[in-house]
Amino acid sequence: GKPEYQRMWDEDLAQPVEQVGAELRKHMAWLQSETPSEQPAPAQPQSQAA
């Protein structure tokens, strides 16, 4: 049941690839925006721009 599933989940998160991925994501500034207002505006087609 749940205890067995949690054990398997914890083992998966302890894999080296997960640890490396977490470290790499720390260096990806574009993944760390805190609010939607910090995200760039969507691009407009040339026909609609200014």
Backbone torsions as a table, in degrees:
resi	resn	phi	psi	omega
1	GLY	NA	-142.5	-174.8
2	LYS	-60.9	-44.2	179.7
3	PRO	-60.2	-40.0	179.2
4	GLU	-66.4	-42.6	178.4
5	TYR	-62.2	-44.1	-180.0
6	GLN	-62.7	-39.2	178.0
7	ARG	-61.9	-45.5	179.4
8	MET	-65.0	-39.3	178.6
9	TRP	-61.2	-46.4	-180.0
10	ASP	-62.8	-39.3	177.7
11	GLU	-64.2	-40.6	178.7
12	ASP	-63.0	-41.8	-179.1
13	LEU	-69.5	-20.2	-179.0
14	ALA	-86.3	-2.5	-179.8
15	GLN	-64.4	144.6	-179.8
16	PRO	-55.8	-37.0	-178.9
17	VAL	-63.9	-34.4	177.5
18	GLU	-68.4	-39.6	179.7
19	GLN	-67.4	-41.7	178.4
20	VAL	-65.3	-43.2	178.8
21	GLY	-60.2	-42.0	178.6
22	ALA	-62.9	-40.7	179.1
23	GLU	-66.5	-42.1	179.2
24	LEU	-65.0	-40.2	-179.8
25	ARG	-62.8	-27.8	176.9
26	LYS	-61.9	-28.3	-176.9
27	HIS	-92.1	-0.3	-178.8
28	MET	-99.6	88.5	-173.9
29	ALA	-57.3	-34.3	-177.3
30	TRP	-68.1	-14.5	177.0
31	LEU	-89.3	-6.0	-171.0
32	GLN	-107.1	17.8	178.7
33	SER	-65.1	138.2	-173.4
34	GLU	-92.8	-30.0	-178.7
35	THR	-129.6	153.8	179.1
36	PRO	-60.3	-27.8	-178.7
37	SER	-67.7	-18.5	179.3
38	GLU	-82.4	-10.8	-179.1
39	GLN	-80.0	145.5	179.7
40	PRO	-64.4	151.0	178.4
41	ALA	-68.8	147.6	178.6
42	PRO	-64.8	147.9	-179.4
43	ALA	-70.1	146.5	176.8
44	GLN	-104.7	146.4	174.0
45	PRO	-62.7	151.9	-178.8
46	GLN	-56.7	-34.0	-178.2
47	SER	-67.0	-20.9	-178.8
48	GLN	-106.1	-9.5	-177.1
49	ALA	-74.8	140.8	177.7
50	ALA	19.6	NA	NA
